């Protein structure tokens, strides 16, 4: 009869200790001394179904981004005379490609500030509606100018989504899984490219098949628009708008295994961190906050890192492969260029899955430092391969010429090396940009860095064919290799490690510099604190066992 009383006694003791701990933590919050790390929720390392569903629905934005990037490659080689001219000129191809990028640049600039005002969900919904309109417009067009207009419209939707979707995912993901969740959005980008190349290969020999290619993009956009009605707003945005109960409800779904006390602490810590942003927003104008992104040293350093990584991602030349791979492989002699492009897209997808697995384990900085040399090697090999491949045609690619199969295969192999290295690091890490900024300027900061991404994309996409003609393919890819070397040096000296740090802690590393060493010290302190808390827990368990031992013995005797 007495045995049930033992666990009851233990439960009362645990409950008392938990209540005392909660009171201590609340007092620490009030004094501003409690960091996000000290509030470890039960089961925090496990991802709930709620988070997976939320990230999946949001990552459809990434799918749209990737699909639109990949589909134009196959469309350009199958349009033929459907838009008027017998064959599209290089200038027309560059205009069709660049129209999307220019519009995405505009959409990316507007998205962050707009999402700070309306919330993250409405901006993604706007992006979906615009994307659907652009996809239908492209499928129905009959002139080059109409095609350019449809591409521009789609670009606005892609620009809005590419800025806000990673931001939304970051703000709804547990700290320890934030990098992996954002990388899942990049996985969807690469999956979208694979699907686009697969559909392109399927419709390659169908008259007017390119219309199906571009029109089918409206399907996932429509699905996401419906899913958005079921998704919550970001807890940080809800707190900013004074909706504390809604923020707590969303947090409860994210940390479904946590105790009520832990949930309250999570929300309190988040509220304390957001309060500074609220004060800044209420006391300043949008123009003043825009100035603060540049004039406040910590914000400026975060902006330099975010913009530098996005510039590196685009100026390495990767998207030239996405836009023009079918055109390129057709020029060097492959009979099914869209299918060969699918190999490139498939490599990108597979190695992005590797990044998904290790980005929070290895860390953002280390992945960038280790993967960038592979990109440099791949591009250098491509430059050498093109040099020998085009010797018979004066260093330039000439459609219809017969090129060496061995050197054509060498070009493909070098591209695979480059893309595998890119997908492991540079394809993912820059999209962690939202974690670099304080909440008060997070929307503005991500808008600026996303605009740099699309600006670089515009520059590369609109000059690639001209660059190939002016300085030869060997020179163009050698030039991209040189830019990759500069990007690698930038990461080596300026990019701090942010894996495992909360969004609020990341912004603190830029107070006295770029924070490369400071971030490493903070991560070491967090690991030591985690070990210390585990030891304290074991010590409490041992003390509790000593206290309970006489009672258990007495009960056994009775």
N, C-alpha and C positions, 0 to 999 in steps of 0.2 A: 504493500500500500504506500510505502514511503518513497519508492523509487521515482515516481513522477515528480516529486518535489525537487529533485536535484536539478533537472533542466530548468524548472521554474525559477529556482534561485539564480541559476546562471543567466537566464533571460533578464531578470530584474537588474542584475549587476551590469550586464551589457547595455541595457536600456539607460541606466543611470549614467554610465560612462559616455554613452553616445550623446545624451542630453547635455552633459557638462562640456563635451567636446564641441557641440553645436553652439553653446553659449560663448565659448572661447572664440570660435571662428567668427561669429557674428560681431563680437567686440573688435576683432582684428579688422573686419571689413569696415566698420565704422571709423577706425583709425587709419585706414588705407594701407594696412600692412600685410594683407592676405593676397597672395598671388593665385592665379588660376590653377597652378600645379597642385597646391595644397588641398584643393577640393577634388579628390579622386572619387568618382562615382563608382558604385558597385557595377561590375560588368562593362566598364567603359571601353575596354579593349575589344569588346564584341560589337559587331555592327548589326543593328536591328533591321528587321524587314522594312520598317518605316523608312529608314535612311536609304536602304538599297532601292526601294521603289521611288523615293524622292529623287535620288541621283539619276536613276535610269530615265525618268520622265524629263528631267532637266537636260540630260545629256543628248536628248534628241536634237537640241540646238547644235551640239557638236556634229551630229550626223548630217544635219543640213549644211553646215559649214564644209565638211569634208566632201559631201556629195556634189555640191556646187563646184568645188575646186577640181574634183576629178572628172565630172561629166563634160566639162568644156573641152577637155583634151580629145575625147572621142568624137565630140560634135564637130570640131573644127575640120577633121579629115573626112567627114561624111556629108557636110552641108552641100558641097559641090555647087550647083547653080540654083539651088532652091531660094536664095535671097536676091537673085538678079544676075550678078556677075558670073561668068563661066567658072571661075575659080577665085576664091578669096585671096586678096593680096596680103603681103606681110603686114602692111599698115592696118588693113581691115581686121586681121586676126588680132593684132595688138590692141586695137580700139575695143573690140568685142570683149577681150580678156580684161583689159584695164578698166572698163566702165564699171564692172562689179567692184573692183578694188577701190576706185575713187569713191564710190558711194559708200562702201564699207568704212572707209576712212572718215567720212562725214557722220555715218551712223555711230561709229565707235566713239567719236568726240562727244556726241550728244548723249550717249547711253548712260554714262556714269552719273552725270549731274541730274539727268532725268530720273534715274532710278533712286537717287537720294531723296528726290521730291515725292515721287509717286509710290516708291517701293520697287522691289526687284521683279515681282510677277507681272505687273502691267506692262513693263517694258518688253519682257519676253513675249507676251501676247501680241503686242504691236509688231514685233519682229516677225512672228508667224503669219499675221495677216498680210504684211507687206510681201513676205516671201511667196505666199500663195499667189498673190496678184502678179508678181514678176514671173513665176514659173508658167502660169497660164498665158501670160503675154508673150513669152518666148515661144511657146509651143504653137501659138497662132500667128506669129509674125511672117511677113513675106518680103521684107526689105532689110537691108543691113542696118539702116537707122532705127527701125523698129526693134531689131534684135538688140542693138546697143541700149535702147531704152529699157527693154525688159531686163537686160543684164544689170543696168543701173539700179532698177527697182529692187531686184533680188539682193544687190549689194547692200542697200540700206538695211534690209532685214538681217542679213548675215552680220553686219557691223554691230547692230544692237545686240544680237544674241551672243556674239563672240566676246563681248565685253561683260555682259551681265550674268551669263550662265555660270562661268567659273566663280564669280563673286558670290552668287547665290549659294552654290554648292559649298564654298569655303565657310560661309556663315552658318550653315546648317549641319556641318560635319563635326564629329568629335575631334578634339585636338590631335589625338594620337593617330587618327586615320585621315586627316585633312588632305595631305598630299596625295594619298592613294585615291581618294574620292574625286579630286580635281583631275587626276591622271585618267580616271575612267571617262571623263568628258573628252580627253584627247584620244582615248581608245575609240570612242564613237566617231571622232573626226576621221581617223584612219579607216574605220569600218565603212564609213560613208564613201570614202575614196575607193575602197575595194568594191563596194556595191556599184558605184558609178562606172568603174572600169568593166565590171562583169556585165552590166546592162549595155554598156557601149559595145562590148564584144558581141553580145547577142544581137544587137540591132545594126551592127557594122555593115552588113550586106543587104539591109532592108531599105527600100526607097522611102525617104522621109523618116527613117528610124530615129534621127536626131531629135525630132519633135517629141517622140515618146521619152527619150533620154531626159530632156530638160523638163518636160511636163510632169513626170512622175515625182519630181521633188516636192510637189504640193501635197502629196499623201502624208509623209511624216510630219510636215508642218501642220496639217489639219489635225492629226492625232495629238500632237503636243498642245495645240490650242484647247482641245477638249480636256486633256489631263490637267491643265493649269487650274481649272475650276476645283480640282480636288486637292491641290497642293497648298501648304500654309505659307505665310510670309516669313521672312527671316526674323528670328527672335530679336536680333539687334535693331532691326527696323521697327519692330513692334514696340520695343522699349522706348525707342526714340519718339514714337508717336504716343507714348503714355499708356499703351495697352499691355500692362504687366501680367494680367491673368492669362491673356492669349499667349504671351511669350513663355509663361510657365507651362502652359499646356503643350506647346510645341517642344519645349525642352524635355518634358516628361516622356514624350514619344521618342526623342533622340536617345535619352538615357533611360530606357524602360526598365532596367534592372536596378536602378538606384533607389535608395531609401528616400522617404519624404524630406528628411533633414538634409541629405546630400543635394536633392533637387533645389531646395530653397537656397542653399549656399551657392549652387551654380548660378541661379538667377540673380542672387545678390551680388556676386562677383561681377557678373555680366553687366548688371545695372550700374555698379560703381564705375566700370570701365567706360560704359556708354555715356554716363553723366557728363563727363568732360566734353564729349562730342556735342551733346545737347546744349551745353553752355556756350560752346563756340558758335554753334549754328544760330542760336538765338541772339547772340551779341554781335554777329558779323553779317555782312552781305555776301552774296555769291562771289562778287568781284574780289572782295577782301580775302575770301578763302582761296580763290584762284591764285592770288598773290602769295598767300602763305605757303602754297605748295612749292614755290620757288624760293621765297625769302627766308623761311624757317629752315635752318641747316639740316635737321633730322628729316624733314619732308623732302628737301631737295636731294639728299643722298639716296633716299628711297626711290625718288623719281629717276635719278640717274641709273640706278641698278635696274629698275623695271624697264625703262626705255632702252637701256643698253642691251639687255637680254632680248627684247623684242626685235631690236635692230639686227642683232646677231642672227636671230632665227630667220629673218627674211633675206639679209644680204649674203648669207651663205649660198644662196641660189637654189634651195630645195624646191621652192614652188615653181621654178621653171620646168622641173621634171613633171610636176603635177599638171601644169597648164599645157606643156608642149611635148610631153614624152612620146605621144603617138606620132607627132610631126617629126620629132628627132629620130625615132627608131625607123620610121618610114624612109627617111633620108639616107640612113646608113645601110638599108637593104633588107630589113625584116619584112616578110610578106604579110604578117598579121600584127601591125604595130600596136593596136589597142590591147591585144592579148598579151604582148610583151610588156606593155605598161602595167598590166595587171600583176605581173611579177614584182614590179617596183612597189605598187600599192600593197601587195600582200606582205612583202618584207617590212614595210612601214608598220603595218598592223601587228605582225607577230612580235617585233621588237618593242613596240609600244606596250604590249602585254608584259614584257620583262620589266619595263619601267614601272608599270602598275604594281608589280610584285615588290620591287626593291626601293622605290623612291623614298618611303618613310623609314626603311631599314638602313640603307646605305647613306641617304641624305642627298639633298639637292646639289650642294656644292661639289661633293665627291663625284657624283654622276656626271656633272658638267666637266670637271677636270679630267676624268678618265675617258670620256666618250669623244670629246672634241678632237684629239689627235687622230682618231679613226676617220673622222670627216676629212681632215687635211690630207691624210694618206689616200683616201678614196678619190678626192678631187684631183690630186696630183697624178694619180694613175690614169684618170680620165683624160687629163691634159696630154700626157705622154701618148696614150692610145690614139687620141684624135690626131696628134701630130703625124704619127706614122700611117694612120688610116687614110688621111686626106692628102698624102704626098702626091698622089697621081692627079689630083684636081686642084693643085696650087694652094693647098691649105684650107680650102673652103668646101662645104658640103654642097653637092650638086645633085638634085633629084634625078633619078634614072641612071646614075652612074653605078658601076659595079665596084664594090669595095671588098676588101679582104674579109672573109668570114671570121678568121682568127682574131683580127683587130676589132671587128664588130662585137665579137664575144667578149673581148677584153674591156670594151667600153661598158657593156652590160654588167660585167663582173665588178668593175670599179664603181658603177652606180649602186650596185647592191651593197657594197662595203660602206659607201657614203650614207646611204639611206638607213642601213642598220645602225650605224653610229648616231645619226641624227635622231632616229626614233627613240633610242635608248635615253638620250639626254635632252638635247636642244628642242626636240619636238614637244616636250612636256613641261620642262622647268619654267620657261617664261610665263606660262599660264598660271603659275602660282603667285602672280603679281599682286593680287589683292591682299595677301598676307603682309606685304611690306609697308602698307600705309595705315596711319591712324584712322579711326572710323570717321572723324570729321572731314577728312579729305580723301577717303578711300574711293568714293565714286569718281571724283575729279582725277585722282592719280591713275586709276585704272583706265579712265577715258584717254588720258594723255598717252599712256604706254600702248594701249590698243591702237590709238591713232598712229603711233610710230610704227607699229607692226604693219598696218595697212598702207602707210606711206612707203615703207620699204618694199612691201609687196607690189605696190603700184610702180615703183621705180624699176624693180627687177622685171616684172611682167611686161612693162611697156618698152623696155630696152633690150630684152634678151635676143630677139631675132636680129635686131640691128647690131647688137654687140657681136654676135656670132659672125655677121657679115663683115664688120669693120676690123676686128682683131683676130679673127678665125676662131673656130671652136676650141682649139688647143689654148689660145690666149685667154678666151673667156673663162674656161674652167680653171686655168692657172690663176686668174684674177680672183675667182671665188675662193680658191685655196688660200690665197694671201689674206683675204678678209676673214676667213675662218681662224687663221693664226692670230690675228688681232683680237678676235672675239675670245679666243682661249686665254690670251694674256689678260684681258679684261676680267674674266671670271677668276683667274688665279690671284689677282691682286685686289679685287674690289668686292667680290660676291661672298657674303657671309652665309653660314649654315643656318637654316631656319627650321629644319625638320625637328619635330618634337616640342617646339616652342608654341605657346598660345599666340593668337593674333595680337593681343595686347603686348606680350613680351617681345615679339619680333620687332615691333616699332621702337622698342627701347634700345636696341643694339646700335641704332644710328645716331645716338645722342652726341657721342664724342668722335665720330669718324664713320668709316664704312663698316666697322664692327666685325671684321673677320675673326680677330682674336677674342673679342668680347663675346661673340656668339658661341665660340667653342668653350669659353669659361662657363657661360651660363648653362650650356648643355651638360657640362661636367658637374656643375653644382646641382642641377636637377636630377641627374642620375644618382649622385651621392645622397640627396635628400630622399629619393625614392627608396634606396637601400636602407637608409636610416629609419624611414617610416615602417618598412617591413620588419626591421629588427625590433623597433618599439612594439609593434604588434605581437611578435613572438614573445617578447619579454612580458607583455601584459598577460598573454595566454599562460605563460609559466607561473606568474604570480597568482593568477586566478586559480590555477590547478593546485598551488600550495595552499591557498585559502580554502578551497573546497575539499581538500584531501581529508581533514579531520571530520567534516560533516558526512562525507561519503562513507568513511570508516565507521562512524557512529551508526549511520543508517543500516550498514551491512550487519553490524552486531545486533541491532534491534530487530 
